């Protein structure tokens, strides 16, 4: 059976979890690997809790359901901690990355975590300073790459620049802001 890396994103509608999972997926595909990137939400409104997922493999992926036992969890909104069980299904050797001003040790204590790798990054501050608004998804990609090595940072930056240039044709400053956000989070993420 193929080894599949599963990632679960927790966020709120409008924070870009779906876009983040898609950008990661496109970077993985550009490397010739197999990937799934999809959201899990119903009639939620802006600000409601939602999830997005990635599956990554060197072989075709034949399962098509939500991710219940992720190897990596990204939390785009720290207010979800304690309201949503973000660690559900995360194994002892798993990784959690949280958008917060708190240290990894503080998050570990808050979630009462034993084992697991814990990383934190202030993605809201980084995106506000580079993009002009709190969109934590692209900084979380930088933190994810630094924490896991799931894709080389150069591949992620190139793929993201290509995708966002198509999306923001008339706003090159939006593209550059997002690229800077990824680079800064890659450098600023803290872990234990």
MARTISE-693621 format. One record per residue: residue number from 1; chain; x, y, z of N, C-alpha, C in turn. Coordinates in nm, 2 decimals. Layout:
N
+-----+----+--------+--------+--------+--------+--------+--------+--------+--------+--------+
:   i : ch :    n_x :    n_y :    n_z :   ca_x :   ca_y :   ca_z :    c_x :    c_y :    c_z :
+-----+----+--------+--------+--------+--------+--------+--------+--------+--------+--------+
: NUM :  A :      X :      Y :      Z :      X :      Y :      Z :      X :      Y :      Z :
...
+-----+----+--------+--------+--------+--------+--------+--------+--------+--------+--------+
//
This chain:
192
+-----+----+--------+--------+--------+--------+--------+--------+--------+--------+--------+
:   i : ch :    n_x :    n_y :    n_z :   ca_x :   ca_y :   ca_z :    c_x :    c_y :    c_z :
+-----+----+--------+--------+--------+--------+--------+--------+--------+--------+--------+
:   1 :  A :   0.08 :  -0.12 :   0.00 :   0.00 :   0.00 :   0.00 :   0.09 :   0.13 :   0.00 :
:   2 :  A :   0.05 :   0.23 :  -0.07 :   0.12 :   0.35 :  -0.09 :   0.13 :   0.43 :   0.05 :
:   3 :  A :   0.24 :   0.49 :   0.08 :   0.25 :   0.58 :   0.19 :   0.19 :   0.71 :   0.16 :
:   4 :  A :   0.09 :   0.75 :   0.23 :   0.02 :   0.87 :   0.21 :   0.03 :   0.97 :   0.33 :
:   5 :  A :   0.08 :   1.09 :   0.30 :   0.09 :   1.19 :   0.40 :  -0.05 :   1.26 :   0.40 :
:   6 :  A :  -0.11 :   1.27 :   0.52 :  -0.24 :   1.34 :   0.53 :  -0.23 :   1.46 :   0.62 :
:   7 :  A :  -0.29 :   1.57 :   0.57 :  -0.29 :   1.70 :   0.63 :  -0.43 :   1.75 :   0.65 :
:   8 :  A :  -0.46 :   1.80 :   0.77 :  -0.59 :   1.86 :   0.80 :  -0.57 :   2.00 :   0.84 :
:   9 :  A :  -0.65 :   2.09 :   0.77 :  -0.64 :   2.23 :   0.80 :  -0.77 :   2.27 :   0.88 :
:  10 :  A :  -0.76 :   2.35 :   0.99 :  -0.87 :   2.40 :   1.06 :  -0.87 :   2.55 :   1.05 :
:  11 :  A :  -0.98 :   2.60 :   1.01 :  -0.99 :   2.75 :   1.00 :  -1.13 :   2.79 :   1.01 :
:  12 :  A :  -1.15 :   2.92 :   0.97 :  -1.29 :   2.97 :   0.97 :  -1.31 :   3.02 :   0.82 :
:  13 :  A :  -1.43 :   3.01 :   0.78 :  -1.47 :   3.05 :   0.65 :  -1.41 :   3.19 :   0.62 :
:  14 :  A :  -1.34 :   3.21 :   0.51 :  -1.28 :   3.33 :   0.47 :  -1.13 :   3.35 :   0.51 :
:  15 :  A :  -1.08 :   3.26 :   0.58 :  -0.94 :   3.27 :   0.62 :  -0.84 :   3.20 :   0.52 :
:  16 :  A :  -0.90 :   3.13 :   0.42 :  -0.81 :   3.07 :   0.32 :  -0.76 :   2.93 :   0.34 :
:  17 :  A :  -0.82 :   2.85 :   0.42 :  -0.78 :   2.72 :   0.44 :  -0.79 :   2.64 :   0.31 :
:  18 :  A :  -0.90 :   2.66 :   0.24 :  -0.92 :   2.59 :   0.12 :  -0.82 :   2.63 :   0.01 :
:  19 :  A :  -0.79 :   2.76 :   0.00 :  -0.69 :   2.81 :  -0.09 :  -0.55 :   2.76 :  -0.05 :
:  20 :  A :  -0.53 :   2.76 :   0.08 :  -0.40 :   2.71 :   0.13 :  -0.37 :   2.56 :   0.09 :
:  21 :  A :  -0.48 :   2.48 :   0.11 :  -0.46 :   2.34 :   0.07 :  -0.45 :   2.32 :  -0.08 :
:  22 :  A :  -0.52 :   2.41 :  -0.16 :  -0.50 :   2.40 :  -0.30 :  -0.37 :   2.45 :  -0.35 :
:  23 :  A :  -0.31 :   2.56 :  -0.29 :  -0.18 :   2.60 :  -0.33 :  -0.07 :   2.50 :  -0.30 :
:  24 :  A :  -0.09 :   2.43 :  -0.18 :   0.00 :   2.32 :  -0.15 :  -0.01 :   2.21 :  -0.25 :
:  25 :  A :  -0.13 :   2.17 :  -0.28 :  -0.16 :   2.07 :  -0.38 :  -0.09 :   2.10 :  -0.51 :
:  26 :  A :  -0.11 :   2.22 :  -0.56 :  -0.05 :   2.26 :  -0.69 :   0.10 :   2.25 :  -0.69 :
:  27 :  A :   0.17 :   2.29 :  -0.58 :   0.31 :   2.27 :  -0.57 :   0.35 :   2.13 :  -0.57 :
:  28 :  A :   0.28 :   2.04 :  -0.51 :   0.31 :   1.90 :  -0.50 :   0.29 :   1.84 :  -0.64 :
:  29 :  A :   0.19 :   1.87 :  -0.71 :   0.16 :   1.82 :  -0.85 :   0.27 :   1.87 :  -0.94 :
:  30 :  A :   0.32 :   1.99 :  -0.92 :   0.43 :   2.04 :  -1.01 :   0.56 :   1.96 :  -0.99 :
:  31 :  A :   0.57 :   1.88 :  -0.89 :   0.68 :   1.80 :  -0.86 :   0.66 :   1.65 :  -0.91 :
:  32 :  A :   0.54 :   1.63 :  -0.97 :   0.52 :   1.50 :  -1.03 :   0.46 :   1.40 :  -0.93 :
:  33 :  A :   0.41 :   1.45 :  -0.81 :   0.36 :   1.36 :  -0.71 :   0.20 :   1.36 :  -0.72 :
:  34 :  A :   0.14 :   1.27 :  -0.65 :  -0.01 :   1.27 :  -0.65 :  -0.06 :   1.34 :  -0.53 :
:  35 :  A :  -0.17 :   1.41 :  -0.54 :  -0.22 :   1.49 :  -0.43 :  -0.37 :   1.50 :  -0.44 :
:  36 :  A :  -0.44 :   1.52 :  -0.33 :  -0.57 :   1.56 :  -0.32 :  -0.58 :   1.69 :  -0.23 :
:  37 :  A :  -0.66 :   1.78 :  -0.27 :  -0.68 :   1.90 :  -0.19 :  -0.83 :   1.94 :  -0.20 :
:  38 :  A :  -0.89 :   1.94 :  -0.08 :  -1.04 :   1.96 :  -0.09 :  -1.09 :   2.01 :   0.05 :
:  39 :  A :  -1.20 :   2.09 :   0.05 :  -1.25 :   2.14 :   0.17 :  -1.36 :   2.04 :   0.22 :
:  40 :  A :  -1.40 :   2.07 :   0.35 :  -1.51 :   2.00 :   0.41 :  -1.60 :   2.10 :   0.48 :
:  41 :  A :  -1.70 :   2.15 :   0.41 :  -1.79 :   2.24 :   0.47 :  -1.92 :   2.23 :   0.40 :
:  42 :  A :  -2.02 :   2.27 :   0.47 :  -2.16 :   2.27 :   0.41 :  -2.21 :   2.41 :   0.39 :
:  43 :  A :  -2.32 :   2.44 :   0.45 :  -2.37 :   2.58 :   0.42 :  -2.31 :   2.68 :   0.52 :
:  44 :  A :  -2.19 :   2.66 :   0.56 :  -2.13 :   2.75 :   0.66 :  -2.12 :   2.89 :   0.60 :
:  45 :  A :  -2.12 :   2.99 :   0.68 :  -2.10 :   3.13 :   0.64 :  -1.96 :   3.17 :   0.68 :
:  46 :  A :  -1.93 :   3.29 :   0.63 :  -1.80 :   3.35 :   0.67 :  -1.78 :   3.35 :   0.82 :
:  47 :  A :  -1.67 :   3.30 :   0.86 :  -1.64 :   3.30 :   1.00 :  -1.67 :   3.17 :   1.07 :
:  48 :  A :  -1.75 :   3.08 :   1.01 :  -1.78 :   2.95 :   1.07 :  -1.66 :   2.86 :   1.06 :
:  49 :  A :  -1.64 :   2.77 :   1.16 :  -1.54 :   2.67 :   1.15 :  -1.55 :   2.58 :   1.03 :
:  50 :  A :  -1.44 :   2.55 :   0.97 :  -1.44 :   2.46 :   0.85 :  -1.30 :   2.39 :   0.85 :
:  51 :  A :  -1.30 :   2.29 :   0.76 :  -1.18 :   2.21 :   0.75 :  -1.14 :   2.20 :   0.60 :
:  52 :  A :  -1.02 :   2.18 :   0.57 :  -0.97 :   2.15 :   0.44 :  -0.86 :   2.04 :   0.46 :
:  53 :  A :  -0.84 :   1.97 :   0.35 :  -0.75 :   1.85 :   0.36 :  -0.65 :   1.84 :   0.24 :
:  54 :  A :  -0.54 :   1.77 :   0.27 :  -0.45 :   1.73 :   0.16 :  -0.41 :   1.59 :   0.19 :
:  55 :  A :  -0.40 :   1.51 :   0.08 :  -0.33 :   1.38 :   0.08 :  -0.22 :   1.39 :  -0.02 :
:  56 :  A :  -0.10 :   1.34 :   0.01 :   0.01 :   1.35 :  -0.08 :   0.08 :   1.21 :  -0.08 :
:  57 :  A :   0.11 :   1.16 :  -0.21 :   0.17 :   1.03 :  -0.22 :   0.25 :   1.03 :  -0.35 :
:  58 :  A :   0.34 :   0.93 :  -0.36 :   0.42 :   0.91 :  -0.48 :   0.35 :   0.81 :  -0.57 :
:  59 :  A :   0.23 :   0.76 :  -0.53 :   0.15 :   0.67 :  -0.61 :   0.01 :   0.72 :  -0.61 :
:  60 :  A :  -0.07 :   0.67 :  -0.71 :  -0.21 :   0.72 :  -0.72 :  -0.28 :   0.70 :  -0.58 :
:  61 :  A :  -0.37 :   0.80 :  -0.55 :  -0.45 :   0.79 :  -0.43 :  -0.59 :   0.75 :  -0.46 :
:  62 :  A :  -0.63 :   0.64 :  -0.40 :  -0.76 :   0.58 :  -0.43 :  -0.87 :   0.60 :  -0.33 :
:  63 :  A :  -0.83 :   0.66 :  -0.21 :  -0.94 :   0.69 :  -0.11 :  -0.99 :   0.83 :  -0.13 :
:  64 :  A :  -1.12 :   0.84 :  -0.10 :  -1.19 :   0.97 :  -0.12 :  -1.28 :   1.00 :  -0.01 :
:  65 :  A :  -1.23 :   1.04 :   0.10 :  -1.31 :   1.08 :   0.22 :  -1.23 :   1.18 :   0.30 :
:  66 :  A :  -1.29 :   1.24 :   0.40 :  -1.22 :   1.33 :   0.49 :  -1.10 :   1.27 :   0.56 :
:  67 :  A :  -1.01 :   1.35 :   0.61 :  -0.89 :   1.30 :   0.68 :  -0.92 :   1.29 :   0.82 :
:  68 :  A :  -0.92 :   1.17 :   0.88 :  -0.95 :   1.15 :   1.02 :  -0.83 :   1.12 :   1.10 :
:  69 :  A :  -0.72 :   1.08 :   1.04 :  -0.59 :   1.05 :   1.12 :  -0.48 :   1.12 :   1.05 :
:  70 :  A :  -0.48 :   1.26 :   1.06 :  -0.38 :   1.34 :   0.99 :  -0.24 :   1.32 :   1.05 :
:  71 :  A :  -0.14 :   1.33 :   0.97 :   0.00 :   1.34 :   1.02 :   0.04 :   1.48 :   1.06 :
:  72 :  A :  -0.03 :   1.58 :   0.99 :  -0.01 :   1.72 :   1.02 :  -0.14 :   1.79 :   1.03 :
:  73 :  A :  -0.15 :   1.88 :   1.13 :  -0.27 :   1.96 :   1.15 :  -0.22 :   2.11 :   1.15 :
:  74 :  A :  -0.29 :   2.19 :   1.07 :  -0.27 :   2.33 :   1.07 :  -0.39 :   2.40 :   1.13 :
:  75 :  A :  -0.37 :   2.49 :   1.22 :  -0.48 :   2.57 :   1.28 :  -0.46 :   2.72 :   1.25 :
:  76 :  A :  -0.55 :   2.77 :   1.16 :  -0.54 :   2.90 :   1.11 :  -0.60 :   3.01 :   1.21 :
:  77 :  A :  -0.68 :   2.96 :   1.30 :  -0.74 :   3.05 :   1.40 :  -0.73 :   2.99 :   1.54 :
:  78 :  A :  -0.65 :   3.06 :   1.62 :  -0.63 :   3.00 :   1.76 :  -0.76 :   3.00 :   1.84 :
:  79 :  A :  -0.86 :   3.08 :   1.80 :  -0.99 :   3.08 :   1.88 :  -1.06 :   2.94 :   1.86 :
:  80 :  A :  -1.02 :   2.86 :   1.77 :  -1.08 :   2.73 :   1.76 :  -1.03 :   2.63 :   1.86 :
:  81 :  A :  -0.91 :   2.66 :   1.92 :  -0.85 :   2.58 :   2.03 :  -0.95 :   2.57 :   2.15 :
:  82 :  A :  -0.99 :   2.45 :   2.19 :  -1.08 :   2.44 :   2.30 :  -1.23 :   2.43 :   2.25 :
:  83 :  A :  -1.25 :   2.48 :   2.13 :  -1.39 :   2.47 :   2.07 :  -1.40 :   2.36 :   1.97 :
:  84 :  A :  -1.29 :   2.33 :   1.91 :  -1.29 :   2.22 :   1.81 :  -1.17 :   2.13 :   1.85 :
:  85 :  A :  -1.19 :   2.00 :   1.85 :  -1.08 :   1.91 :   1.88 :  -0.98 :   1.90 :   1.77 :
:  86 :  A :  -0.89 :   1.99 :   1.76 :  -0.80 :   2.00 :   1.64 :  -0.70 :   1.89 :   1.65 :
:  87 :  A :  -0.68 :   1.82 :   1.76 :  -0.58 :   1.71 :   1.77 :  -0.65 :   1.58 :   1.75 :
:  88 :  A :  -0.77 :   1.57 :   1.72 :  -0.84 :   1.44 :   1.70 :  -0.77 :   1.36 :   1.59 :
:  89 :  A :  -0.74 :   1.24 :   1.63 :  -0.67 :   1.15 :   1.53 :  -0.53 :   1.18 :   1.50 :
:  90 :  A :  -0.47 :   1.28 :   1.56 :  -0.33 :   1.31 :   1.54 :  -0.24 :   1.22 :   1.62 :
:  91 :  A :  -0.16 :   1.14 :   1.55 :  -0.08 :   1.04 :   1.63 :   0.03 :   1.11 :   1.71 :
:  92 :  A :   0.09 :   1.03 :   1.80 :   0.19 :   1.08 :   1.90 :   0.31 :   1.14 :   1.82 :
:  93 :  A :   0.34 :   1.09 :   1.70 :   0.45 :   1.14 :   1.63 :   0.41 :   1.25 :   1.52 :
:  94 :  A :   0.28 :   1.29 :   1.54 :   0.23 :   1.39 :   1.44 :   0.28 :   1.53 :   1.47 :
:  95 :  A :   0.24 :   1.63 :   1.39 :   0.28 :   1.77 :   1.39 :   0.16 :   1.86 :   1.39 :
:  96 :  A :   0.16 :   1.96 :   1.48 :   0.06 :   2.06 :   1.48 :   0.12 :   2.19 :   1.47 :
:  97 :  A :   0.07 :   2.28 :   1.38 :   0.12 :   2.41 :   1.35 :   0.00 :   2.51 :   1.38 :
:  98 :  A :   0.02 :   2.60 :   1.47 :  -0.09 :   2.69 :   1.51 :  -0.05 :   2.84 :   1.48 :
:  99 :  A :  -0.14 :   2.91 :   1.42 :  -0.13 :   3.06 :   1.40 :  -0.16 :   3.12 :   1.54 :
: 100 :  A :  -0.06 :   3.17 :   1.61 :  -0.08 :   3.23 :   1.74 :   0.04 :   3.31 :   1.78 :
: 101 :  A :   0.03 :   3.40 :   1.88 :   0.14 :   3.47 :   1.93 :   0.20 :   3.39 :   2.05 :
: 102 :  A :   0.14 :   3.28 :   2.09 :   0.19 :   3.20 :   2.20 :   0.31 :   3.11 :   2.15 :
: 103 :  A :   0.39 :   3.07 :   2.25 :   0.50 :   2.98 :   2.22 :   0.45 :   2.84 :   2.20 :
: 104 :  A :   0.53 :   2.75 :   2.14 :   0.50 :   2.61 :   2.13 :   0.47 :   2.55 :   2.26 :
: 105 :  A :   0.55 :   2.58 :   2.36 :   0.52 :   2.53 :   2.50 :   0.39 :   2.57 :   2.55 :
: 106 :  A :   0.35 :   2.69 :   2.53 :   0.22 :   2.74 :   2.58 :   0.10 :   2.66 :   2.51 :
: 107 :  A :   0.12 :   2.64 :   2.38 :   0.02 :   2.57 :   2.30 :   0.01 :   2.42 :   2.35 :
: 108 :  A :   0.13 :   2.36 :   2.37 :   0.14 :   2.22 :   2.42 :   0.06 :   2.21 :   2.55 :
: 109 :  A :   0.08 :   2.31 :   2.64 :   0.01 :   2.31 :   2.77 :  -0.14 :   2.33 :   2.75 :
: 110 :  A :  -0.18 :   2.42 :   2.67 :  -0.32 :   2.45 :   2.65 :  -0.39 :   2.33 :   2.59 :
: 111 :  A :  -0.33 :   2.26 :   2.50 :  -0.39 :   2.14 :   2.44 :  -0.36 :   2.01 :   2.52 :
: 112 :  A :  -0.28 :   2.02 :   2.63 :  -0.25 :   1.91 :   2.71 :  -0.19 :   1.80 :   2.62 :
: 113 :  A :  -0.09 :   1.83 :   2.54 :  -0.03 :   1.74 :   2.44 :   0.09 :   1.67 :   2.50 :
: 114 :  A :   0.09 :   1.54 :   2.48 :   0.21 :   1.46 :   2.51 :   0.26 :   1.41 :   2.38 :
: 115 :  A :   0.39 :   1.42 :   2.36 :   0.45 :   1.38 :   2.23 :   0.41 :   1.49 :   2.13 :
: 116 :  A :   0.41 :   1.45 :   2.01 :   0.38 :   1.54 :   1.89 :   0.47 :   1.66 :   1.89 :
: 117 :  A :   0.50 :   1.70 :   1.76 :   0.58 :   1.82 :   1.74 :   0.48 :   1.94 :   1.74 :
: 118 :  A :   0.52 :   2.05 :   1.80 :   0.43 :   2.17 :   1.81 :   0.51 :   2.29 :   1.75 :
: 119 :  A :   0.44 :   2.35 :   1.66 :   0.50 :   2.47 :   1.60 :   0.40 :   2.59 :   1.61 :
: 120 :  A :   0.45 :   2.71 :   1.62 :   0.37 :   2.83 :   1.62 :   0.43 :   2.93 :   1.54 :
: 121 :  A :   0.34 :   3.01 :   1.48 :   0.38 :   3.13 :   1.40 :   0.27 :   3.23 :   1.40 :
: 122 :  A :   0.31 :   3.36 :   1.41 :   0.21 :   3.47 :   1.41 :   0.17 :   3.50 :   1.27 :
: 123 :  A :   0.09 :   3.41 :   1.20 :   0.06 :   3.43 :   1.06 :  -0.03 :   3.55 :   1.04 :
: 124 :  A :  -0.11 :   3.59 :   1.14 :  -0.20 :   3.71 :   1.12 :  -0.11 :   3.83 :   1.11 :
: 125 :  A :  -0.01 :   3.85 :   1.20 :   0.08 :   3.96 :   1.20 :   0.16 :   3.97 :   1.07 :
: 126 :  A :   0.21 :   3.85 :   1.03 :   0.29 :   3.85 :   0.91 :   0.21 :   3.89 :   0.79 :
: 127 :  A :   0.09 :   3.83 :   0.78 :   0.01 :   3.86 :   0.66 :  -0.04 :   4.01 :   0.66 :
: 128 :  A :  -0.07 :   4.06 :   0.78 :  -0.11 :   4.20 :   0.79 :   0.01 :   4.29 :   0.74 :
: 129 :  A :   0.13 :   4.26 :   0.78 :   0.24 :   4.34 :   0.74 :   0.28 :   4.32 :   0.60 :
: 130 :  A :   0.26 :   4.21 :   0.54 :   0.30 :   4.19 :   0.40 :   0.19 :   4.20 :   0.30 :
: 131 :  A :   0.07 :   4.16 :   0.34 :  -0.04 :   4.17 :   0.24 :  -0.14 :   4.29 :   0.27 :
: 132 :  A :  -0.14 :   4.33 :   0.39 :  -0.23 :   4.44 :   0.43 :  -0.35 :   4.40 :   0.50 :
: 133 :  A :  -0.37 :   4.27 :   0.51 :  -0.49 :   4.21 :   0.59 :  -0.45 :   4.08 :   0.65 :
: 134 :  A :  -0.53 :   4.04 :   0.75 :  -0.50 :   3.91 :   0.81 :  -0.55 :   3.79 :   0.73 :
: 135 :  A :  -0.47 :   3.74 :   0.64 :  -0.50 :   3.62 :   0.57 :  -0.39 :   3.52 :   0.60 :
: 136 :  A :  -0.42 :   3.43 :   0.70 :  -0.31 :   3.34 :   0.75 :  -0.27 :   3.23 :   0.66 :
: 137 :  A :  -0.34 :   3.20 :   0.55 :  -0.32 :   3.08 :   0.48 :  -0.18 :   3.08 :   0.42 :
: 138 :  A :  -0.13 :   3.18 :   0.35 :   0.00 :   3.17 :   0.29 :   0.11 :   3.17 :   0.39 :
: 139 :  A :   0.11 :   3.25 :   0.50 :   0.21 :   3.23 :   0.60 :   0.21 :   3.09 :   0.66 :
: 140 :  A :   0.10 :   3.03 :   0.67 :   0.09 :   2.89 :   0.73 :   0.16 :   2.79 :   0.63 :
: 141 :  A :   0.15 :   2.82 :   0.50 :   0.22 :   2.73 :   0.41 :   0.37 :   2.74 :   0.43 :
: 142 :  A :   0.43 :   2.86 :   0.46 :   0.57 :   2.87 :   0.49 :   0.61 :   2.80 :   0.61 :
: 143 :  A :   0.52 :   2.81 :   0.71 :   0.55 :   2.74 :   0.84 :   0.54 :   2.59 :   0.82 :
: 144 :  A :   0.44 :   2.54 :   0.74 :   0.43 :   2.40 :   0.71 :   0.55 :   2.34 :   0.64 :
: 145 :  A :   0.60 :   2.41 :   0.54 :   0.72 :   2.37 :   0.47 :   0.84 :   2.36 :   0.56 :
: 146 :  A :   0.86 :   2.46 :   0.65 :   0.97 :   2.46 :   0.74 :   0.96 :   2.35 :   0.84 :
: 147 :  A :   0.84 :   2.32 :   0.89 :   0.82 :   2.22 :   0.99 :   0.83 :   2.08 :   0.94 :
: 148 :  A :   0.79 :   2.06 :   0.82 :   0.77 :   1.92 :   0.77 :   0.86 :   1.89 :   0.65 :
: 149 :  A :   0.91 :   1.99 :   0.57 :   0.98 :   1.96 :   0.45 :   0.90 :   1.89 :   0.34 :
: 150 :  A :   0.77 :   1.90 :   0.35 :   0.68 :   1.83 :   0.25 :   0.71 :   1.87 :   0.11 :
: 151 :  A :   0.76 :   1.99 :   0.09 :   0.80 :   2.04 :  -0.05 :   0.91 :   2.14 :  -0.03 :
: 152 :  A :   1.01 :   2.14 :  -0.12 :   1.11 :   2.24 :  -0.10 :   1.05 :   2.38 :  -0.11 :
: 153 :  A :   1.10 :   2.47 :  -0.03 :   1.05 :   2.61 :  -0.03 :   1.05 :   2.68 :  -0.17 :
: 154 :  A :   1.16 :   2.65 :  -0.24 :   1.17 :   2.71 :  -0.38 :   1.05 :   2.66 :  -0.47 :
: 155 :  A :   1.02 :   2.53 :  -0.46 :   0.90 :   2.48 :  -0.54 :   0.77 :   2.55 :  -0.50 :
: 156 :  A :   0.75 :   2.56 :  -0.37 :   0.63 :   2.62 :  -0.32 :   0.62 :   2.77 :  -0.36 :
: 157 :  A :   0.73 :   2.84 :  -0.35 :   0.73 :   2.98 :  -0.39 :   0.70 :   3.00 :  -0.54 :
: 158 :  A :   0.77 :   2.91 :  -0.62 :   0.75 :   2.92 :  -0.77 :   0.60 :   2.89 :  -0.81 :
: 159 :  A :   0.55 :   2.78 :  -0.75 :   0.42 :   2.74 :  -0.79 :   0.31 :   2.84 :  -0.74 :
: 160 :  A :   0.33 :   2.89 :  -0.62 :   0.24 :   2.99 :  -0.56 :   0.25 :   3.12 :  -0.64 :
: 161 :  A :   0.36 :   3.16 :  -0.68 :   0.38 :   3.29 :  -0.76 :   0.30 :   3.27 :  -0.89 :
: 162 :  A :   0.32 :   3.15 :  -0.96 :   0.25 :   3.12 :  -1.08 :   0.10 :   3.13 :  -1.07 :
: 163 :  A :   0.05 :   3.06 :  -0.96 :  -0.10 :   3.05 :  -0.94 :  -0.16 :   3.19 :  -0.90 :
: 164 :  A :  -0.09 :   3.26 :  -0.81 :  -0.14 :   3.39 :  -0.77 :  -0.13 :   3.50 :  -0.88 :
: 165 :  A :  -0.03 :   3.48 :  -0.97 :  -0.02 :   3.58 :  -1.08 :  -0.15 :   3.57 :  -1.17 :
: 166 :  A :  -0.19 :   3.45 :  -1.19 :  -0.32 :   3.43 :  -1.27 :  -0.44 :   3.48 :  -1.19 :
: 167 :  A :  -0.44 :   3.46 :  -1.06 :  -0.56 :   3.51 :  -0.98 :  -0.56 :   3.66 :  -0.97 :
: 168 :  A :  -0.44 :   3.72 :  -0.94 :  -0.44 :   3.86 :  -0.92 :  -0.37 :   3.93 :  -1.04 :
: 169 :  A :  -0.42 :   3.92 :  -1.16 :  -0.35 :   3.97 :  -1.28 :  -0.32 :   4.12 :  -1.27 :
: 170 :  A :  -0.42 :   4.19 :  -1.21 :  -0.40 :   4.34 :  -1.20 :  -0.35 :   4.39 :  -1.06 :
: 171 :  A :  -0.30 :   4.29 :  -0.98 :  -0.26 :   4.33 :  -0.85 :  -0.12 :   4.26 :  -0.82 :
: 172 :  A :  -0.02 :   4.30 :  -0.88 :   0.11 :   4.23 :  -0.86 :   0.16 :   4.25 :  -0.71 :
: 173 :  A :   0.11 :   4.36 :  -0.65 :   0.15 :   4.38 :  -0.50 :   0.09 :   4.27 :  -0.42 :
: 174 :  A :  -0.03 :   4.21 :  -0.45 :  -0.09 :   4.10 :  -0.38 :  -0.01 :   3.98 :  -0.39 :
: 175 :  A :   0.04 :   3.95 :  -0.51 :   0.13 :   3.83 :  -0.54 :   0.25 :   3.85 :  -0.45 :
: 176 :  A :   0.32 :   3.96 :  -0.46 :   0.45 :   3.98 :  -0.39 :   0.43 :   3.97 :  -0.24 :
: 177 :  A :   0.31 :   4.03 :  -0.19 :   0.28 :   4.03 :  -0.05 :   0.27 :   3.88 :   0.00 :
: 178 :  A :   0.20 :   3.80 :  -0.07 :   0.18 :   3.66 :  -0.03 :   0.31 :   3.58 :  -0.04 :
: 179 :  A :   0.40 :   3.61 :  -0.13 :   0.53 :   3.55 :  -0.14 :   0.61 :   3.58 :  -0.02 :
: 180 :  A :   0.61 :   3.71 :   0.01 :   0.69 :   3.76 :   0.13 :   0.63 :   3.70 :   0.26 :
: 181 :  A :   0.50 :   3.68 :   0.26 :   0.44 :   3.62 :   0.38 :   0.49 :   3.47 :   0.40 :
: 182 :  A :   0.49 :   3.40 :   0.29 :   0.54 :   3.26 :   0.30 :   0.69 :   3.26 :   0.34 :
: 183 :  A :   0.77 :   3.35 :   0.28 :   0.91 :   3.35 :   0.32 :   0.93 :   3.39 :   0.47 :
: 184 :  A :   0.86 :   3.49 :   0.51 :   0.87 :   3.53 :   0.65 :   0.83 :   3.42 :   0.75 :
: 185 :  A :   0.72 :   3.36 :   0.72 :   0.67 :   3.25 :   0.81 :   0.77 :   3.14 :   0.82 :
: 186 :  A :   0.83 :   3.11 :   0.70 :   0.93 :   3.00 :   0.69 :   1.05 :   3.03 :   0.79 :
: 187 :  A :   1.08 :   3.16 :   0.80 :   1.19 :   3.20 :   0.88 :   1.15 :   3.21 :   1.03 :
: 188 :  A :   1.03 :   3.26 :   1.05 :   0.98 :   3.29 :   1.19 :   0.91 :   3.18 :   1.27 :
: 189 :  A :   0.87 :   3.08 :   1.20 :   0.80 :   2.97 :   1.28 :   0.89 :   2.91 :   1.39 :
: 190 :  A :   0.83 :   2.88 :   1.50 :   0.90 :   2.83 :   1.62 :   0.85 :   2.69 :   1.65 :
: 191 :  A :   0.94 :   2.60 :   1.69 :   0.89 :   2.47 :   1.72 :   0.96 :   2.40 :   1.83 :
: 192 :  A :   0.90 :   2.29 :   1.88 :   0.96 :   2.21 :   1.98 :   0.90 :   2.07 :   1.97 :
+-----+----+--------+--------+--------+--------+--------+--------+--------+--------+--------+
//
